[in-house]
Amino acid sequence: MKIQQISLINFRNYQNLNLRIDGLVNVFYGNNAQGKTNILESIFYSAFGMSHRTGNEDDLVKMSCRDMAAEVVFNNLYGDHKLRIKRQNICEKMRKEILLDNNVIRSKEHYGTLNVVMFSPEDLQIVKGEPALRRRFLDMEIAQTNRYYYGLLVKYNRVLQQRNKLLKNARENGLDHEQLEVWNNEIAGVAAEIISLRLNVLGKINQIAGEIYKEITNQREELVVNYELKTNSSAIICSPENSLESWREWYLERLKERQMLDVLRGSTGIGPHRDDLFITVNENNLRSFGSQGQQRSGALALKLAEMEYVKGEAGEYPVLLLDDVMSELDSERRRQILNFIDGRVQTFITVNDKNLIPELACNRYFCVSNGSICEG
């Protein structure tokens, strides 16, 4: 998969940009707050329909402007394509439209069209940060190559909101047991499918990340990633042995067990929205006991494993975005990333100092200054 052109209208600090891309490794360098990250954000936004930096899309529109568009021309195994997202203010209402090859598509058809893996300083928190970061890492990885899974996540969040609404109303108006049973059955069925897919994919990721981590540490250390399922009383490590029906029954039992507690709290306290990944190095909890170097190597191994997984499922490497991560890594880990991508993965890198990226035949350098880009 390879991006050929990026076109932006009123996106962040770019009023009108048409940037031709013919390099495999594309390095955007310059001082802070000039627009380097905005280029990577536009690619991420084109691929996923959302920003990796903000949940408010209004932030993406250039100041004093009303409309915005981001377009990426790319090729994959199936040919050349154009992906365009535009937001227009029509009668004081924002309208968002996604077009693939000039045809309007829905969000579920959009996800996975342009496969992208982002690695930023925030991703170093995958290992030691909050569980939501690890869930997001796993969910985005699966959804890029499995649109059915994307639909499951959308459905699960909708059902979860409905059940939570019922629980909150129960504190004032009493519990509607019949309605709660309906939502319990709904949420248990979707949760069973989600966890089954997560466990299946995690088995593959675990193997890939483990091999990469061994290579990073010269075979001295072993990384293992397990799925941690939050139960009513504790957390358990689970394996992909259960059937869909057994998982559904398991969730139904747990939901009934904590029914009164959920009513008191007004929220659902068990399900895929609360689970976590339990990562160990040489059988020690990497989050609690790993050194900073081990944690960074773990995050790097997971991100590189994400790329290998996407390639295995889609048949080609995704586009890699490295947003200011090189300055956060030592020279050895920078070398490992560059060795991995050299000659096989189209990569977009942002750095303050272009000398952090050694000259390679496939490199292209772009100087970014106040929303203006020049090659060289």
C-alpha positions as CSV (number, residue, x, y, z in Angstrom):
1,M,0.0,0.0,0.0
2,K,1.4,3.4,-1.0
3,I,0.2,6.9,-0.9
4,Q,0.8,9.0,-4.1
5,Q,-0.7,12.3,-3.2
6,I,-2.1,14.3,-0.3
7,S,-4.5,17.2,-0.9
8,L,-5.8,19.4,1.9
9,I,-8.3,22.3,1.9
10,N,-8.5,24.3,5.2
11,F,-7.1,21.4,7.2
12,R,-5.4,22.7,10.3
13,N,-2.9,25.3,9.1
14,Y,-3.0,24.2,5.4
15,Q,-5.3,26.4,3.3
16,N,-4.6,24.6,0.0
17,L,-2.0,21.9,-0.3
18,N,-1.3,19.4,-3.1
19,L,1.7,17.3,-2.2
20,R,3.0,14.7,-4.6
21,I,4.5,11.7,-2.8
22,D,7.0,9.4,-4.7
23,G,9.3,8.3,-1.8
24,L,9.1,5.2,0.3
25,V,10.4,7.0,3.4
26,N,9.1,10.5,3.6
27,V,10.7,12.7,6.3
28,F,9.0,16.0,7.4
29,Y,11.3,18.1,9.4
30,G,11.3,21.6,10.9
31,N,10.6,23.5,14.1
32,N,7.7,22.9,16.4
33,A,4.2,24.1,15.5
34,Q,4.8,24.5,11.8
35,G,2.5,21.8,10.6
36,K,4.5,18.6,10.5
37,T,2.1,16.5,12.6
38,N,-0.8,18.0,10.7
39,I,0.3,16.1,7.6
40,L,0.3,12.7,9.4
41,E,-3.0,13.6,11.1
42,S,-4.5,14.2,7.7
43,I,-3.5,10.7,6.5
44,F,-4.8,9.2,9.7
45,Y,-8.1,11.2,9.3
46,S,-8.4,10.0,5.7
47,A,-7.9,6.4,6.8
48,F,-10.2,6.3,9.9
49,G,-12.5,9.3,9.7
50,M,-11.2,10.6,13.0
51,S,-8.2,12.4,14.4
52,H,-5.6,10.7,16.6
53,R,-5.2,14.0,18.5
54,T,-8.7,15.3,19.2
55,G,-12.2,14.1,19.5
56,N,-13.6,17.4,18.2
57,E,-13.4,17.6,14.4
58,D,-14.0,21.3,14.5
59,D,-10.4,21.5,15.7
60,L,-9.3,20.3,12.3
61,V,-10.8,23.2,10.4
62,K,-8.5,26.1,9.7
63,M,-9.2,29.1,11.8
64,S,-11.8,31.5,10.4
65,C,-12.9,28.8,7.8
66,R,-16.2,26.9,7.7
67,D,-15.5,24.0,5.4
68,M,-12.6,21.5,5.2
69,A,-11.5,18.5,3.1
70,A,-8.7,15.9,3.2
71,E,-7.9,13.7,0.2
72,V,-5.4,10.9,-0.3
73,V,-4.6,9.2,-3.6
74,F,-3.1,5.7,-3.0
75,N,-2.6,2.4,-4.6
76,N,-3.0,-1.1,-3.2
77,L,-3.1,-4.7,-4.5
78,Y,-6.4,-3.8,-6.3
79,G,-5.3,-0.7,-8.1
80,D,-5.3,3.1,-7.7
81,H,-7.9,4.8,-5.4
82,K,-8.9,8.2,-4.2
83,L,-10.2,8.7,-0.6
84,R,-11.7,12.0,0.2
85,I,-13.4,13.3,3.4
86,K,-15.1,16.7,3.4
87,R,-17.0,18.6,6.1
88,Q,-19.3,21.4,4.9
89,N,-21.3,23.9,6.8
90,I,-24.8,23.7,5.2
91,C,-27.5,25.8,6.7
92,E,-25.5,26.1,9.9
93,K,-25.2,22.3,10.2
94,M,-22.0,20.4,9.7
95,R,-22.3,17.7,7.1
96,K,-19.5,15.1,6.7
97,E,-19.2,13.0,3.6
98,I,-16.7,10.2,2.8
99,L,-16.0,9.4,-0.9
100,L,-14.1,6.5,-2.3
101,D,-13.3,6.9,-6.0
102,N,-15.9,9.7,-6.1
103,N,-18.6,7.4,-4.7
104,V,-20.2,8.2,-1.3
105,I,-19.6,5.4,1.2
106,R,-20.6,4.8,4.8
107,S,-18.3,4.6,7.8
108,K,-18.4,0.8,8.0
109,E,-17.3,0.6,4.3
110,H,-14.6,3.2,4.9
111,Y,-12.7,1.5,7.7
112,G,-9.9,-0.7,6.3
113,T,-9.9,0.9,2.9
114,L,-6.5,2.6,3.5
115,N,-4.6,0.7,6.1
116,V,-2.5,2.8,8.4
117,V,-0.4,2.2,11.6
118,M,0.4,5.2,13.7
119,F,3.3,5.3,16.2
120,S,3.5,8.4,18.3
121,P,5.0,9.3,21.8
122,E,1.6,8.6,23.3
123,D,1.8,5.0,22.0
124,L,4.8,4.4,24.3
125,Q,2.0,4.5,26.9
126,I,0.5,1.3,25.5
127,V,2.5,-0.7,27.9
128,K,2.3,1.4,31.0
129,G,-0.8,3.6,30.4
130,E,-4.5,3.0,31.0
131,P,-6.3,-0.1,29.9
132,A,-8.3,2.0,27.3
133,L,-5.1,2.5,25.3
134,R,-4.5,-1.2,25.0
135,R,-8.1,-1.9,24.1
136,R,-7.9,0.8,21.4
137,F,-4.7,-0.7,20.1
138,L,-6.3,-4.2,19.8
139,D,-9.6,-2.9,18.4
140,M,-8.0,-0.7,15.7
141,E,-5.8,-3.6,14.7
142,I,-8.6,-6.0,14.2
143,A,-11.1,-3.6,12.7
144,Q,-8.6,-2.6,9.9
145,T,-8.8,-6.0,8.4
146,N,-12.2,-7.2,9.6
147,R,-15.2,-4.9,8.9
148,Y,-17.5,-7.2,10.7
149,Y,-15.6,-6.6,13.9
150,Y,-16.0,-2.8,13.4
151,G,-19.7,-3.4,13.1
152,L,-19.7,-5.4,16.3
153,L,-17.9,-2.6,18.2
154,V,-20.5,-0.1,17.0
155,K,-23.4,-2.4,18.0
156,Y,-21.8,-3.1,21.4
157,N,-21.4,0.6,22.2
158,R,-25.0,1.2,21.2
159,V,-26.4,-1.7,23.3
160,L,-24.1,-0.7,26.3
161,Q,-25.5,2.9,26.2
162,Q,-29.1,1.5,26.2
163,R,-28.4,-0.8,29.1
164,N,-26.7,2.0,31.1
165,K,-29.6,4.3,30.4
166,L,-32.0,1.7,31.8
167,L,-29.8,1.2,34.9
168,K,-29.7,4.9,35.6
169,N,-33.5,5.2,35.3
170,A,-33.9,2.3,37.6
171,R,-32.5,4.3,40.5
172,E,-35.4,6.7,40.4
173,N,-38.2,4.7,38.8
174,G,-37.5,1.1,39.8
175,L,-36.0,-1.7,37.7
176,D,-37.8,-3.0,34.6
177,H,-36.6,-6.6,34.9
178,E,-38.1,-7.7,31.6
179,Q,-36.4,-4.9,29.7
180,L,-33.1,-5.5,31.5
181,E,-33.2,-9.2,30.4
182,V,-33.6,-8.0,26.8
183,W,-30.5,-5.9,27.0
184,N,-28.6,-8.6,29.0
185,N,-29.2,-11.0,26.1
186,E,-28.2,-8.4,23.5
187,I,-25.0,-7.4,25.3
188,A,-24.0,-10.9,26.1
189,G,-24.3,-12.1,22.5
190,V,-22.2,-9.2,21.1
191,A,-19.6,-9.4,23.9
192,A,-19.2,-13.1,23.1
193,E,-18.4,-12.4,19.5
194,I,-16.0,-9.6,20.4
195,I,-14.0,-11.5,22.9
196,S,-13.8,-14.6,20.6
197,L,-12.3,-12.4,17.8
198,R,-10.0,-10.6,20.2
199,L,-8.6,-13.8,21.6
200,N,-8.1,-15.3,18.1
201,V,-6.2,-12.2,16.9
202,L,-4.2,-11.8,20.1
203,G,-2.9,-15.3,19.7
204,K,-1.3,-14.2,16.4
205,I,-0.1,-10.8,17.8
206,N,1.4,-12.5,20.8
207,Q,3.5,-14.8,18.6
208,I,4.7,-12.0,16.3
209,A,5.4,-9.5,19.1
210,G,7.3,-12.1,21.0
211,E,9.6,-12.9,18.1
212,I,10.2,-9.2,17.4
213,Y,11.0,-8.5,21.1
214,K,13.5,-11.3,21.2
215,E,15.2,-9.8,18.2
216,I,15.2,-6.4,19.9
217,T,16.8,-7.8,23.0
218,N,19.2,-10.2,21.2
219,Q,17.2,-13.3,22.5
220,R,17.7,-12.3,26.1
221,E,14.1,-11.6,27.0
222,E,10.7,-13.0,26.3
223,L,7.6,-10.9,25.8
224,V,4.1,-12.5,26.3
225,V,0.8,-10.7,25.8
226,N,-2.3,-12.2,27.5
227,Y,-5.9,-11.2,27.5
228,E,-7.1,-10.1,31.0
229,L,-10.8,-10.4,31.5
230,K,-12.2,-8.3,34.3
231,T,-14.7,-10.3,36.3
232,N,-17.0,-9.4,39.1
233,S,-14.5,-10.1,41.8
234,S,-11.0,-10.1,40.1
235,A,-9.2,-10.4,36.8
236,I,-8.5,-13.6,35.0
237,I,-6.3,-14.6,32.1
238,C,-8.3,-16.4,29.5
239,S,-7.5,-18.5,26.4
240,P,-9.5,-18.9,23.2
241,E,-10.9,-22.3,24.0
242,N,-14.5,-21.4,24.9
243,S,-17.2,-21.5,22.2
244,L,-19.4,-18.5,21.3
245,E,-22.3,-20.0,23.2
246,S,-20.3,-20.7,26.3
247,W,-19.0,-17.1,26.3
248,R,-22.6,-15.8,25.9
249,E,-23.7,-17.9,28.9
250,W,-20.8,-16.8,30.9
251,Y,-21.6,-13.1,30.3
252,L,-25.3,-13.7,31.1
253,E,-24.3,-15.2,34.5
254,R,-21.9,-12.4,35.4
255,L,-24.4,-9.7,34.4
256,K,-27.0,-11.3,36.7
257,E,-24.5,-11.7,39.5
258,R,-23.8,-8.0,39.6
259,Q,-27.2,-6.7,38.7
260,M,-27.9,-4.7,41.9
261,L,-24.3,-3.3,41.9
262,D,-24.8,-2.1,38.3
263,V,-28.1,-0.4,39.3
264,L,-26.4,1.4,42.2
265,R,-23.6,2.6,39.9
266,G,-25.8,3.3,36.9
267,S,-23.4,1.5,34.6
268,T,-22.4,-1.9,33.3
269,G,-19.3,-3.1,35.2
270,I,-18.4,-6.1,33.1
271,G,-17.7,-6.6,29.4
272,P,-15.2,-6.0,26.6
273,H,-15.2,-2.3,27.4
274,R,-13.4,-3.0,30.7
275,D,-10.9,-5.7,29.7
276,D,-7.2,-5.3,29.4
277,L,-4.0,-6.8,28.0
278,F,-1.6,-8.3,30.5
279,I,2.0,-8.0,29.2
280,T,5.0,-9.7,30.8
281,V,8.7,-9.9,30.1
282,N,10.4,-13.0,31.5
283,E,7.1,-13.6,33.5
284,N,7.3,-10.2,35.2
285,N,4.5,-7.6,34.8
286,L,6.0,-5.2,32.3
287,R,3.7,-2.4,33.4
288,S,4.6,-2.6,37.1
289,F,8.1,-3.9,37.1
290,G,9.6,-3.3,33.6
291,S,12.4,-0.8,33.2
292,Q,11.8,2.2,30.9
293,G,13.9,0.5,28.2
294,Q,11.9,-2.7,28.5
295,Q,8.6,-0.8,28.3
296,R,9.7,1.1,25.2
297,S,10.9,-2.1,23.6
298,G,7.6,-3.7,24.4
299,A,5.6,-0.8,22.8
300,L,7.9,-0.9,19.8
301,A,7.4,-4.7,19.4
302,L,3.6,-4.3,19.6
303,K,3.6,-1.6,17.0
304,L,5.8,-3.6,14.6
305,A,3.7,-6.7,15.3
306,E,0.6,-4.6,14.3
307,M,2.2,-4.0,10.9
308,E,3.1,-7.6,10.4
309,Y,-0.4,-8.7,11.4
310,V,-2.1,-6.3,9.0
311,K,0.2,-7.5,6.2
312,G,-0.6,-11.1,7.0
313,E,-4.4,-10.4,6.8
314,A,-4.5,-7.9,4.0
315,G,-1.6,-9.2,1.9
316,E,0.4,-6.0,2.0
317,Y,2.0,-3.7,4.5
318,P,0.0,-0.7,5.8
319,V,1.3,2.8,5.6
320,L,3.4,3.7,8.7
321,L,3.2,7.0,10.4
322,L,5.9,7.9,12.9
323,D,5.0,11.1,14.6
324,D,7.9,12.6,16.5
325,V,8.7,9.2,18.0
326,M,12.4,9.1,16.8
327,S,13.5,11.7,19.4
328,E,11.8,9.6,22.1
329,L,13.8,6.5,21.2
330,D,17.5,5.8,21.7
331,S,19.8,5.3,18.7
332,E,19.5,1.5,18.9
333,R,15.7,1.5,18.8
334,R,15.7,4.0,16.0
335,R,18.0,1.7,14.0
336,Q,15.7,-1.2,14.6
337,I,12.7,0.7,13.2
338,L,14.6,1.9,10.2
339,N,15.9,-1.6,9.5
340,F,12.3,-2.9,9.7
341,I,10.9,-0.4,7.2
342,D,13.8,-0.1,4.8
343,G,12.7,-1.0,1.3
344,R,9.3,-2.5,2.2
345,V,7.0,-0.1,4.1
346,Q,6.0,3.4,3.0
347,T,6.6,5.6,6.0
348,F,5.9,9.2,6.9
349,I,8.2,10.5,9.7
350,T,8.1,13.8,11.5
351,V,11.3,15.1,13.3
352,N,12.7,18.4,14.4
353,D,16.2,17.4,13.3
354,K,16.5,15.7,9.9
355,N,19.8,14.2,11.0
356,L,18.0,11.7,13.2
357,I,17.1,9.9,10.0
358,P,20.1,8.6,8.1
359,E,20.3,9.2,4.3
360,L,18.9,6.2,2.5
361,A,18.3,5.9,-1.3
362,C,14.5,5.6,-0.8
363,N,14.3,8.7,1.5
364,R,12.6,12.0,0.6
365,Y,12.9,15.1,2.8
366,F,10.4,17.8,3.2
367,C,11.0,21.0,5.1
368,V,7.9,22.3,6.8
369,S,7.6,26.0,7.8
370,N,4.4,27.8,8.8
371,G,2.1,25.5,6.7
372,S,4.4,25.6,3.7
373,I,6.3,22.5,2.4
374,C,9.3,22.3,0.2
375,E,11.3,19.2,-0.8
376,G,14.9,19.0,0.1
